[in-house]
Amino acid sequence: MSGSRPESPAPRRWLREHGLLLVNGALFVAFLVGMTITGWHVASNEAVRHGESPEPLSAYLVSGDFYEAVFENWESEFLQMGSYVVLTVFLFQKGSSESKPLNKPAPQDEDPRKHQSDPRAPWPVRRGGLPLLMYENSLFILFMVLFVGSFLAHAASGASAYSEELRMHGQPEVGAVEYMGTAQFWFESFQNWQSEFMVVALLIGVAVYLRQRGSPESKPVHAPHDETGD
């Protein structure tokens, strides 16, 4: 057809279709590497201050310090996203693009069982029964499984790092369960949890009044402040 845009080459089209995931994945890797290198230097400096030899990178990568730093942050991210997914099922915020509409049905609430005969519907929808029950709650289930896993990994690796510090002061080591009973463990968790929910609350609130043209996280720039949802 004359005037139609030429189709992009396959690799370029694939990159465009997956750019948001790819860029965020690349940023994750870059920041994880940055955290690893700077954390290694901090651990080595700490060892020198205690009269020990600097720690090689290979040793730091299997240490409690490294894994505790990773998992205490992952834990808060998974808790934030899992909570947000389930809270937006039941709760609303008038005027926010982050909320479902207040006074009209949302497509997310439609019963998927009405689409069992749709050949393009995902397999669990066409199958029905327990597979569908699990699938229609799968996003929340995934984040909660990841949260619990990260929470337990934080406890185990944090206990290792905490015990290393105790050994330096001639005190007995602690296990993961004991560590979960310390103020240190909950301080590490709460300092991350509070920041995650602060950001979510801020996004929900400012999305009522502020805009970002072109972003699906924002209402259209011309939309009135009281327009709720997409």
MARBA-3410 file (N, C-alpha, C, O; in Angstrom, 1 decimal):
230
0.9,-1.2,0.0,0.0,0.0,0.0,0.9,1.2,0.0,1.8,1.3,0.8 ~ 0.6,2.2,-0.9,1.4,3.4,-1.0,1.3,4.2,0.3,0.2,4.3,0.9 ~ 2.4,4.8,0.7,2.3,5.6,1.9,2.5,4.9,3.2,2.6,5.5,4.2 ~ 2.5,3.5,3.2,2.7,2.8,4.4,4.1,2.8,4.8,5.0,2.8,4.0 ~ 4.4,2.7,6.1,5.7,2.7,6.6,6.4,1.4,6.4,5.8,0.3,6.6
7.6,1.3,5.9,8.3,0.1,5.6,8.5,-0.7,6.9,8.8,-0.1,7.9 ~ 8.4,-2.0,6.8,8.6,-2.8,8.0,10.0,-2.9,8.4,10.9,-3.0,7.6 ~ 10.3,-2.7,9.7,11.6,-2.7,10.3,12.3,-4.1,10.1,11.6,-5.1,10.1 ~ 13.6,-4.1,9.9,14.3,-5.4,9.9,14.0,-6.2,11.2,13.8,-5.6,12.3 ~ 14.0,-7.5,11.2,13.6,-8.3,12.3,14.4,-8.0,13.6,13.8,-7.8,14.6
15.7,-7.9,13.6,16.5,-7.6,14.8,16.1,-6.3,15.4,15.9,-6.1,16.6 ~ 15.9,-5.3,14.5,15.6,-3.9,15.0,14.2,-3.9,15.6,13.9,-3.3,16.6 ~ 13.3,-4.6,14.9,11.9,-4.7,15.4,11.8,-5.4,16.7,11.1,-5.0,17.6 ~ 12.6,-6.5,16.9,12.7,-7.2,18.2,13.2,-6.3,19.3,12.6,-6.4,20.4 ~ 14.2,-5.6,19.0,14.8,-4.7,20.0,13.7,-3.6,20.4,13.6,-3.3,21.6
13.0,-3.1,19.4,12.0,-2.1,19.7,10.9,-2.7,20.6,10.4,-2.0,21.5 ~ 10.5,-3.9,20.3,9.4,-4.6,21.0,9.7,-5.0,22.4,8.9,-5.2,23.2 ~ 11.0,-5.1,22.7,11.5,-5.6,24.0,12.4,-4.5,24.7,13.1,-4.9,25.6 ~ 12.4,-3.3,24.2,13.4,-2.3,24.7,13.2,-2.0,26.2,14.2,-1.8,26.9 ~ 12.0,-1.9,26.7,11.8,-1.6,28.1,12.4,-2.6,29.0,13.1,-2.3,30.0
12.2,-3.9,28.7,12.7,-5.0,29.5,14.3,-5.0,29.4,15.0,-5.2,30.4 ~ 14.8,-4.9,28.1,16.2,-5.0,27.9,17.0,-3.8,28.6,18.0,-4.1,29.2 ~ 16.5,-2.6,28.5,17.2,-1.5,29.2,17.2,-1.7,30.7,18.2,-1.4,31.3 ~ 16.0,-2.0,31.2,16.0,-2.2,32.7,16.8,-3.4,33.2,17.5,-3.3,34.2 ~ 16.9,-4.4,32.4,17.8,-5.6,32.7,19.2,-5.2,32.6,20.0,-5.6,33.5
19.6,-4.4,31.7,21.0,-3.9,31.6,21.3,-3.0,32.7,22.4,-3.1,33.3 ~ 20.4,-2.1,33.1,20.7,-1.2,34.3,20.8,-2.1,35.5,21.7,-1.8,36.4 ~ 20.0,-3.1,35.7,20.1,-4.0,36.8,21.5,-4.6,36.9,22.1,-4.6,38.0 ~ 22.0,-5.1,35.8,23.3,-5.8,35.8,24.4,-4.7,36.1,25.3,-5.0,36.9 ~ 24.3,-3.5,35.5,25.3,-2.5,35.7,25.3,-2.1,37.2,26.4,-1.9,37.8
24.2,-1.9,37.8,24.2,-1.4,39.2,24.6,-2.6,40.1,25.2,-2.3,41.2 ~ 24.3,-3.8,39.8,24.7,-5.0,40.6,26.2,-5.1,40.6,26.8,-5.3,41.6 ~ 26.8,-4.9,39.4,28.3,-4.9,39.3,28.9,-3.7,40.1,29.8,-3.9,40.8 ~ 28.2,-2.6,40.0,28.7,-1.4,40.8,28.6,-1.7,42.3,29.6,-1.4,43.0 ~ 27.5,-2.3,42.7,27.3,-2.6,44.1,28.4,-3.6,44.6,28.9,-3.5,45.7
28.7,-4.6,43.7,29.6,-5.6,44.1,31.0,-5.1,44.3,31.7,-5.4,45.2 ~ 31.4,-4.2,43.3,32.8,-3.7,43.4,32.9,-2.8,44.6,33.9,-2.8,45.3 ~ 32.0,-1.9,44.8,32.1,-0.9,45.9,31.9,-1.7,47.2,32.6,-1.3,48.2 ~ 31.1,-2.7,47.3,30.9,-3.4,48.5,32.2,-4.2,48.9,32.5,-4.3,50.0 ~ 32.8,-4.7,47.9,34.1,-5.4,48.1,35.2,-4.5,48.7,35.9,-4.8,49.6
35.2,-3.2,48.2,36.2,-2.3,48.7,35.8,-1.9,50.2,36.7,-1.8,51.0 ~ 34.5,-1.8,50.5,34.1,-1.5,51.8,34.5,-2.6,52.8,35.1,-2.4,53.8 ~ 34.3,-3.9,52.3,34.6,-5.0,53.2,36.1,-5.2,53.4,36.6,-5.5,54.5 ~ 36.9,-4.9,52.3,38.3,-4.9,52.4,38.9,-3.9,53.4,39.8,-4.1,54.2 ~ 38.3,-2.7,53.3,38.7,-1.6,54.2,38.4,-1.9,55.6,39.2,-1.6,56.5
37.2,-2.6,55.8,36.8,-2.9,57.2,37.8,-4.0,57.7,38.1,-3.9,58.9 ~ 38.2,-4.9,56.9,39.2,-6.0,57.3,40.5,-5.3,57.7,41.1,-5.7,58.7 ~ 41.0,-4.4,56.9,42.2,-3.7,57.2,42.1,-3.0,58.6,43.1,-3.0,59.3 ~ 41.0,-2.3,58.8,40.8,-1.6,60.1,40.9,-2.5,61.3,41.3,-2.1,62.4 ~ 40.6,-3.8,61.1,40.6,-4.8,62.1,41.9,-5.6,62.1,42.1,-6.6,62.8
42.9,-5.1,61.4,44.2,-5.7,61.4,44.3,-7.0,60.5,45.2,-7.8,60.7 ~ 43.4,-7.2,59.6,43.4,-8.4,58.8,43.8,-8.0,57.3,43.9,-6.8,57.0 ~ 44.1,-9.0,56.5,44.5,-8.7,55.1,43.3,-8.4,54.3,42.2,-8.8,54.6 ~ 43.4,-7.5,53.3,42.3,-7.2,52.4,41.7,-8.5,51.8,42.4,-9.4,51.5 ~ 40.4,-8.5,51.7,39.6,-9.6,51.2,39.7,-9.7,49.6,39.4,-8.6,49.0
40.1,-10.8,49.0,40.0,-10.9,47.5,38.5,-10.9,47.1,37.6,-11.2,47.8 ~ 38.3,-10.5,45.8,37.0,-10.4,45.3,36.3,-11.7,45.3,35.1,-11.8,45.6 ~ 37.0,-12.8,45.0,36.4,-14.1,45.0,35.9,-14.5,46.4,34.8,-15.2,46.4 ~ 36.6,-14.1,47.4,36.1,-14.4,48.8,34.8,-13.5,49.1,33.9,-14.0,49.7 ~ 34.8,-12.3,48.7,33.7,-11.4,48.9,32.4,-11.9,48.2,31.3,-11.8,48.8
32.6,-12.5,47.0,31.4,-13.0,46.3,30.7,-14.2,46.9,29.6,-14.5,46.5 ~ 31.4,-14.9,47.9,30.8,-16.0,48.6,30.5,-15.6,50.0,30.3,-16.5,50.8 ~ 30.7,-14.4,50.4,30.5,-14.0,51.8,29.1,-13.6,52.2,28.3,-13.3,51.3 ~ 28.8,-13.6,53.4,27.5,-13.2,53.9,27.3,-11.8,53.7,26.1,-11.4,53.4 ~ 28.3,-10.9,53.7,28.2,-9.5,53.5,27.6,-9.2,52.1,26.6,-8.4,52.0
28.1,-9.9,51.1,27.6,-9.7,49.7,26.1,-10.1,49.6,25.3,-9.4,49.1 ~ 25.8,-11.4,50.0,24.5,-11.9,49.8,23.4,-11.2,50.7,22.3,-11.0,50.3 ~ 23.9,-10.7,51.8,23.0,-10.0,52.7,22.6,-8.7,52.1,21.4,-8.2,52.1 ~ 23.6,-8.0,51.4,23.3,-6.7,50.8,22.4,-6.9,49.6,21.5,-6.1,49.3 ~ 22.5,-8.0,48.9,21.7,-8.3,47.7,20.2,-8.6,48.2,19.3,-8.0,47.7
20.1,-9.6,49.0,18.8,-10.1,49.4,17.9,-9.2,50.2,16.7,-9.2,50.1 ~ 18.6,-8.3,51.0,17.7,-7.4,51.8,17.1,-6.4,50.9,16.0,-5.9,51.3 ~ 17.7,-6.1,49.8,17.1,-5.1,48.9,16.0,-5.8,48.0,15.0,-5.3,47.7 ~ 16.4,-7.0,47.5,15.4,-7.8,46.7,14.1,-8.0,47.5,13.0,-7.9,46.9 ~ 14.3,-8.4,48.7,13.2,-8.7,49.6,12.2,-7.5,49.6,11.0,-7.8,49.5
12.7,-6.3,49.7,11.8,-5.2,49.8,11.1,-4.9,48.5,10.0,-4.5,48.4 ~ 11.8,-5.1,47.4,11.3,-4.9,46.1,10.1,-5.8,45.8,9.1,-5.5,45.3 ~ 10.3,-7.1,46.1,9.3,-8.1,45.9,8.1,-7.9,46.8,6.9,-8.1,46.3 ~ 8.3,-7.5,48.0,7.2,-7.2,48.9,6.4,-6.0,48.4,5.2,-6.0,48.3 ~ 7.1,-5.0,47.9,6.4,-3.8,47.4,5.5,-4.1,46.2,4.4,-3.8,46.1
6.1,-4.9,45.2,5.4,-5.2,44.0,4.2,-6.1,44.2,3.1,-6.0,43.7 ~ 4.5,-7.2,45.1,3.4,-8.1,45.4,2.3,-7.4,46.1,1.1,-7.7,45.8 ~ 2.6,-6.5,47.1,1.5,-5.8,47.8,0.8,-4.9,46.9,-0.5,-4.8,46.9 ~ 1.5,-4.2,46.0,0.9,-3.3,45.1,-0.1,-4.0,44.1,-1.2,-3.5,43.8 ~ 0.3,-5.2,43.6,-0.5,-5.9,42.7,-1.8,-6.3,43.4,-2.9,-6.1,42.8
-1.8,-6.8,44.6,-3.0,-7.2,45.3,-3.8,-6.1,45.9,-5.1,-6.1,45.9 ~ -3.2,-5.0,46.3,-4.0,-3.9,46.9,-4.7,-3.1,45.8,-5.8,-2.6,46.1 ~ -4.2,-3.1,44.6,-4.9,-2.4,43.5,-6.1,-3.2,43.0,-6.9,-2.7,42.2 ~ -6.3,-4.4,43.5,-7.5,-5.2,43.2,-8.7,-4.6,43.9,-9.8,-4.5,43.4 ~ -8.5,-4.2,45.2,-9.6,-3.8,46.0,-9.6,-2.3,46.3,-10.7,-1.8,46.7
-8.5,-1.6,46.3,-8.4,-0.2,46.7,-8.3,0.7,45.5,-7.8,0.4,44.4 ~ -8.8,2.0,45.7,-8.8,3.0,44.6,-8.2,4.3,45.1,-8.1,4.5,46.3 ~ -7.8,5.1,44.1,-7.4,6.5,44.4,-8.0,7.4,43.4,-7.6,7.3,42.2 ~ -9.0,8.2,43.8,-9.6,9.1,42.8,-8.6,10.0,42.2,-7.8,10.7,42.8 ~ -8.7,10.0,40.8,-7.9,10.9,40.1,-6.5,10.3,39.7,-5.8,11.0,38.9
-6.2,9.1,40.1,-4.8,8.6,39.9,-4.9,7.6,38.7,-5.8,6.8,38.6 ~ -3.9,7.7,37.8,-3.7,6.7,36.7,-3.3,5.4,37.2,-3.4,4.4,36.5 ~ -2.9,5.3,38.5,-2.4,4.0,39.1,-3.6,3.2,39.7,-3.4,2.1,40.1 ~ -4.8,3.8,39.6,-6.0,3.1,40.1,-6.9,2.7,39.0,-6.9,3.2,37.9 ~ -7.7,1.6,39.3,-8.8,1.3,38.4,-9.8,2.4,38.5,-9.9,3.1,39.5
-10.7,2.5,37.4,-11.8,3.5,37.5,-12.7,3.2,38.6,-12.9,2.1,39.1 ~ -13.3,4.3,39.1,-14.2,4.2,40.3,-15.6,3.8,40.0,-16.2,3.0,40.7 ~ -16.1,4.3,38.9,-17.5,4.1,38.6,-17.9,3.4,37.3,-19.0,3.5,36.8 ~ -16.9,2.6,36.8,-17.2,1.8,35.6,-16.3,0.5,35.7,-15.3,0.5,36.4 ~ -16.8,-0.5,35.0,-16.1,-1.8,35.1,-14.7,-1.7,34.5,-14.5,-0.9,33.5
-13.7,-2.4,35.1,-12.4,-2.4,34.6,-12.1,-3.7,33.8,-12.6,-4.7,34.3 ~ -11.4,-3.7,32.7,-11.2,-5.0,32.0,-10.5,-6.0,32.8,-10.6,-7.2,32.5 ~ -9.7,-5.6,33.8,-9.0,-6.5,34.6,-9.9,-7.4,35.5,-9.5,-8.4,36.0 ~ -11.1,-6.9,35.7,-12.1,-7.6,36.6,-12.9,-8.6,35.8,-13.6,-9.4,36.5 ~ -12.8,-8.6,34.5,-13.7,-9.5,33.7,-13.3,-11.0,34.0,-12.2,-11.3,34.1
-14.4,-11.8,34.1,-14.2,-13.2,34.4,-13.5,-13.9,33.2,-14.1,-13.9,32.1 ~ -12.3,-14.4,33.3,-11.7,-15.1,32.2,-12.4,-16.3,31.7,-12.1,-16.8,30.6 ~ -13.3,-16.9,32.5,-14.0,-18.1,32.1,-14.9,-17.8,30.9,-15.3,-18.7,30.2 ~ -15.2,-16.5,30.7,-16.0,-16.2,29.5,-15.2,-16.3,28.2,-15.8,-16.3,27.1 ~ -13.9,-16.5,28.3,-13.0,-16.5,27.1,-12.4,-17.9,26.9,-11.4,-18.0,26.3
-13.0,-18.9,27.5,-12.4,-20.3,27.4,-12.3,-20.8,26.0,-11.5,-21.6,25.6 ~ -13.2,-20.3,25.1,-13.3,-20.8,23.8,-12.4,-19.9,22.8,-12.3,-20.2,21.6 ~ -11.7,-18.9,23.4,-10.9,-18.0,22.5,-9.6,-18.8,22.2,-8.8,-19.1,23.2 ~ -9.3,-19.1,21.0,-8.1,-19.8,20.7,-6.8,-19.1,21.0,-5.7,-19.7,21.1 ~ -6.8,-17.7,21.1,-5.6,-17.0,21.4,-5.5,-16.7,22.9,-4.5,-16.1,23.4
-6.4,-17.2,23.7,-6.3,-17.0,25.2,-5.2,-17.9,25.7,-5.0,-19.0,25.1 ~ -4.5,-17.5,26.8,-3.5,-18.4,27.4,-4.0,-19.8,27.7,-5.2,-19.9,28.0 ~ -3.2,-20.8,27.7,-3.6,-22.1,27.9,-4.4,-22.3,29.2,-5.4,-23.0,29.2 ~ -4.0,-21.7,30.4,-4.8,-21.9,31.6,-6.2,-21.4,31.5,-7.1,-22.0,32.1 ~ -6.4,-20.4,30.7,-7.8,-19.9,30.5,-8.6,-20.9,29.8,-9.8,-21.1,30.1
-8.0,-21.4,28.7,-8.8,-22.4,27.9,-9.0,-23.7,28.7,-9.9,-24.5,28.5 ~ -8.0,-24.1,29.6,-8.1,-25.3,30.3,-9.1,-25.2,31.5,-9.9,-26.2,31.7 ~ -9.2,-24.1,32.2,-10.1,-23.9,33.3,-9.6,-24.6,34.5,-8.5,-25.2,34.6 ~ -10.5,-24.7,35.5,-10.2,-25.4,36.8,-9.0,-24.9,37.6,-8.8,-23.6,37.6 ~ -8.2,-25.7,38.2,-7.1,-25.3,39.0,-6.1,-24.5,38.3,-5.6,-23.5,38.8
-5.7,-25.0,37.0,-4.7,-24.2,36.3,-5.2,-22.7,36.1,-4.3,-21.8,36.2 ~ -6.4,-22.5,35.9,-6.9,-21.1,35.7,-6.9,-20.4,37.1,-6.6,-19.2,37.1 ~ -7.3,-21.1,38.1,-7.3,-20.5,39.4,-5.9,-20.0,39.8,-5.7,-18.9,40.3 ~ -4.9,-20.8,39.5,-3.5,-20.4,39.8,-3.1,-19.3,38.9,-2.4,-18.3,39.3 ~ -3.5,-19.4,37.6,-3.0,-18.4,36.6,-3.6,-17.0,36.9,-2.9,-16.0,36.7
-4.8,-16.9,37.3,-5.5,-15.6,37.5,-4.9,-14.9,38.8,-5.2,-13.8,39.0 ~ -4.1,-15.7,39.6,-3.5,-15.1,40.7,-1.9,-15.2,40.7,-1.2,-15.0,41.6 ~ -1.4,-15.6,39.5,0.0,-16.0,39.3,0.9,-14.8,39.5,2.1,-15.0,40.0 ~ 0.5,-13.6,39.2,1.5,-12.5,39.4,1.7,-12.2,40.9,2.9,-12.0,41.3 ~ 0.7,-12.2,41.7,0.8,-12.1,43.1,1.6,-13.3,43.7,2.5,-13.1,44.6
1.3,-14.5,43.3,1.9,-15.7,43.8,3.4,-15.6,43.5,4.2,-15.9,44.4 ~ 3.8,-15.2,42.3,5.2,-15.1,42.0,6.0,-14.2,42.9,7.0,-14.5,43.4 ~ 5.4,-12.9,43.1,6.1,-12.0,43.9,6.2,-12.4,45.3,7.2,-12.1,46.0 ~ 5.2,-13.1,45.8,5.2,-13.5,47.2,6.2,-14.7,47.4,6.9,-14.7,48.4 ~ 6.3,-15.6,46.4,7.3,-16.6,46.5,8.7,-16.0,46.5,9.6,-16.4,47.2
8.9,-15.0,45.6,10.2,-14.4,45.5,10.5,-13.6,46.8,11.7,-13.5,47.3 ~ 9.5,-13.0,47.4,9.7,-12.3,48.7,10.1,-13.2,49.8,11.1,-12.9,50.5 ~ 9.4,-14.3,49.9,9.7,-15.3,51.0,11.1,-15.8,50.8,11.8,-15.9,51.8 ~ 11.4,-16.2,49.5,12.8,-16.7,49.3,13.8,-15.7,49.6,14.9,-16.0,50.2 ~ 13.6,-14.4,49.2,14.6,-13.4,49.5,14.7,-13.1,51.0,15.8,-12.8,51.5
13.5,-13.1,51.7,13.5,-12.9,53.1,14.3,-13.9,53.9,15.1,-13.6,54.7 ~ 14.2,-15.2,53.5,14.9,-16.3,54.1,16.4,-16.2,53.8,17.3,-16.5,54.6 ~ 16.7,-15.9,52.5,18.1,-15.7,52.1,18.7,-14.5,52.8,19.9,-14.6,53.2 ~ 18.0,-13.5,53.0,18.5,-12.3,53.8,18.8,-12.8,55.2,19.8,-12.4,55.8 ~ 17.9,-13.6,55.8,18.2,-14.1,57.2,19.4,-14.9,57.3,20.2,-14.8,58.2
19.6,-15.9,56.3,20.7,-16.8,56.3,22.0,-16.0,56.1,23.0,-16.2,56.8 ~ 22.1,-15.2,55.0,23.3,-14.5,54.7,23.6,-13.4,55.7,24.8,-13.1,56.1 ~ 22.5,-12.8,56.2,22.7,-11.8,57.3,23.3,-12.4,58.6,24.1,-11.7,59.2 ~ 22.8,-13.6,58.9,23.4,-14.3,60.1,24.9,-14.5,59.9,25.6,-14.4,60.9 ~ 25.3,-14.9,58.7,26.7,-15.2,58.4,27.5,-13.9,58.6,28.6,-13.9,59.2
27.0,-12.8,58.0,27.7,-11.5,58.1,27.8,-11.0,59.6,28.8,-10.5,60.1 ~ 26.6,-11.2,60.3,26.5,-10.7,61.7,27.5,-11.6,62.6,28.1,-11.0,63.5 ~ 27.5,-12.9,62.3,28.4,-13.7,63.1,29.9,-13.4,62.9,30.7,-13.5,63.8 ~ 30.2,-13.0,61.6,31.6,-12.6,61.4,32.0,-11.4,62.2,33.1,-11.3,62.8 ~ 31.1,-10.5,62.4,31.3,-9.3,63.2,31.4,-9.7,64.7,32.2,-9.2,65.4
30.5,-10.6,65.1,30.6,-11.1,66.5,31.9,-11.8,66.8,32.5,-11.6,67.9 ~ 32.4,-12.6,65.8,33.7,-13.3,66.0,34.8,-12.3,66.2,35.7,-12.5,67.0 ~ 34.8,-11.2,65.5,35.8,-10.2,65.6,35.9,-9.6,67.1,36.9,-9.1,67.5 ~ 34.7,-9.6,67.7,34.6,-9.1,69.1,34.6,-10.2,70.2,34.2,-10.0,71.3 ~ 35.0,-11.4,69.7,35.0,-12.5,70.7,33.7,-13.0,71.2,33.7,-13.6,72.3
32.6,-12.8,70.4,31.3,-13.3,70.9,30.9,-14.5,70.0,31.4,-14.7,68.9 ~ 29.9,-15.3,70.6,29.5,-16.5,69.8,28.7,-16.1,68.6,28.0,-15.1,68.5 ~ 28.7,-17.0,67.6,28.0,-16.8,66.4,26.5,-17.1,66.6,26.0,-17.6,67.6 ~ 25.7,-16.6,65.6,24.2,-16.9,65.7,23.8,-17.5,64.4,24.4,-17.4,63.3 ~ 22.7,-18.3,64.5,22.1,-18.9,63.3,21.0,-18.0,62.7,20.8,-16.9,63.2
20.4,-18.4,61.6,19.5,-17.6,60.9,18.3,-17.3,61.7,17.8,-16.1,61.7 ~ 17.8,-18.3,62.5,16.6,-18.0,63.3,16.9,-17.0,64.4,16.1,-16.1,64.7 ~ 18.1,-17.2,65.0,18.5,-16.3,66.1,18.6,-14.9,65.5,18.2,-13.9,66.1 ~ 19.2,-14.8,64.3,19.4,-13.5,63.7,18.1,-12.8,63.4,18.0,-11.6,63.5 ~ 17.1,-13.5,63.0,15.8,-12.9,62.8,15.1,-12.4,64.0,14.2,-11.6,64.0
15.7,-12.7,65.2,15.2,-12.2,66.4,16.0,-10.9,66.9,15.7,-10.4,68.0 ~ 16.9,-10.5,66.1,17.7,-9.3,66.5,17.1,-8.0,65.9,16.4,-8.0,64.9 ~ 17.5,-6.9,66.5,17.1,-5.6,66.0,17.8,-5.3,64.7,17.2,-4.6,63.8 ~ 19.0,-5.9,64.5,19.8,-5.6,63.3,19.0,-6.1,62.1,18.9,-5.4,61.1 ~ 18.5,-7.3,62.2,17.7,-7.9,61.0,16.5,-7.1,60.7,16.3,-6.8,59.5
15.8,-6.7,61.6,14.5,-5.9,61.3,14.9,-4.5,60.9,14.1,-3.9,60.2 ~ 16.0,-3.9,61.5,16.4,-2.6,61.0,16.7,-2.7,59.5,16.3,-1.8,58.8 ~ 17.4,-3.7,59.1,17.8,-3.8,57.7,16.5,-4.0,56.8,16.5,-3.4,55.7 ~ 15.5,-4.7,57.3,14.3,-4.9,56.5,13.5,-3.6,56.5,13.1,-3.2,55.4 ~ 13.2,-3.0,57.7,12.3,-1.9,57.7,12.9,-0.7,57.0,12.1,0.1,56.4
14.2,-0.5,57.0,14.8,0.7,56.3,14.6,0.6,54.8,14.5,1.6,54.1 ~ 14.4,-0.6,54.3,14.1,-0.8,52.8,12.6,-0.8,52.6,12.2,-0.2,51.6 ~ 11.9,-1.4,53.4,10.4,-1.5,53.2,9.8,-0.1,53.2,9.0,0.2,52.4 ~ 10.2,0.8,54.2,9.6,2.1,54.3,9.8,2.9,53.0,9.0,3.6,52.6 ~ 11.0,2.8,52.4,11.3,3.6,51.3,10.5,3.1,50.1,10.1,3.9,49.2
10.3,1.8,50.0,9.5,1.2,48.8,8.1,1.7,48.9,7.5,2.2,47.9 ~ 7.5,1.7,50.0,6.1,2.1,50.1,5.9,3.6,50.1,4.9,4.1,49.7 ~ 6.9,4.3,50.5,6.9,5.8,50.3,6.9,6.2,48.9,6.1,7.0,48.5 ~ 7.7,5.5,48.0,7.7,5.8,46.6,6.4,5.4,45.9,5.9,6.2,45.1 ~ 5.8,4.3,46.3,4.5,3.9,45.7,3.4,4.9,46.1,2.7,5.3,45.2
3.4,5.3,47.4,2.4,6.3,47.8,2.6,7.6,47.1,1.6,8.3,46.7 ~ 3.8,8.0,46.9,4.1,9.3,46.2,3.7,9.2,44.7,3.0,10.1,44.2 ~ 3.9,8.1,44.1,3.5,7.9,42.7,2.0,8.0,42.5,1.5,8.6,41.6 ~ 1.3,7.3,43.4,-0.1,7.2,43.4,-0.7,8.6,43.6,-1.6,9.0,42.9 ~ -0.1,9.4,44.5,-0.7,10.7,44.8,-0.3,11.7,43.8,-1.2,12.5,43.4
0.9,11.8,43.3,1.3,12.8,42.4,0.7,12.6,41.0,0.6,13.5,40.2 ~ 0.4,11.3,40.7,-0.2,11.0,39.4,-1.6,11.6,39.2,-2.1,11.7,38.1 ~ -2.2,12.1,40.3,-3.5,12.8,40.2,-3.3,14.1,39.5,-4.1,14.5,38.7 ~ -2.2,14.8,39.8,-2.0,16.2,39.4,-0.9,16.4,38.3,-0.9,17.3,37.6 ~ 0.1,15.5,38.3,1.3,15.7,37.5,1.2,14.7,36.3,0.6,13.7,36.4
1.9,15.1,35.2,1.8,14.3,34.0,3.2,14.1,33.4,4.1,14.8,33.6 ~ 3.3,13.0,32.6,4.5,12.8,31.7,4.0,12.3,30.4,3.5,11.2,30.2 ~ 4.0,13.3,29.4,3.5,13.0,28.1,4.2,11.7,27.5,5.5,11.7,27.5 ~ 3.5,10.8,27.0,4.0,9.6,26.4,4.2,8.4,27.3,4.5,7.3,26.8 ~ 4.0,8.6,28.6,4.2,7.5,29.5,2.9,6.8,29.9,1.9,7.5,30.2
2.8,5.5,29.9,1.6,4.8,30.3,1.4,4.9,31.8,0.3,4.6,32.3 ~ 2.4,5.4,32.6,2.2,5.6,34.0,1.5,6.9,34.3,1.3,7.2,35.5 ~ 1.3,7.7,33.3,0.6,9.0,33.5,-0.7,9.0,32.7,-0.9,8.3,31.7 ~ -1.6,9.8,33.2,-2.8,10.1,32.4,-2.4,11.0,31.3,-1.4,11.7,31.3 ~ -3.3,11.1,30.2,-3.0,12.1,29.2,-2.9,13.5,29.8,-3.5,13.8,30.7
-2.0,14.3,29.2,-1.7,15.6,29.7,-3.0,16.4,29.8,-3.1,17.3,30.7 ~ -3.9,16.2,28.9,-5.1,17.1,28.9,-6.2,16.6,29.8,-7.2,17.2,30.0 ~ -6.0,15.4,30.5,-7.1,14.8,31.3,-7.3,15.6,32.5,-6.3,16.1,33.1 ~ -8.6,15.7,33.0,-8.8,16.4,34.2,-8.3,15.7,35.5,-8.1,14.5,35.4 ~ -8.0,16.4,36.5,-7.4,15.8,37.7,-8.3,14.7,38.3,-7.7,13.8,38.9
-9.6,14.8,38.2,-10.5,13.8,38.9,-10.7,12.6,38.0,-11.4,11.6,38.4 ~ -10.1,12.5,36.8,-10.3,11.3,36.0,-9.4,10.2,36.6,-8.2,10.4,36.8 ~ -10.1,9.1,36.8,-9.4,8.0,37.5,-9.1,6.8,36.6,-10.0,6.4,35.8 ~ -7.9,6.2,36.7,-7.6,5.0,35.9,-7.3,5.4,34.5,-7.1,6.6,34.1 ~ -7.1,4.3,33.6,-6.7,4.5,32.2,-8.0,4.8,31.4,-7.9,5.0,30.2
END
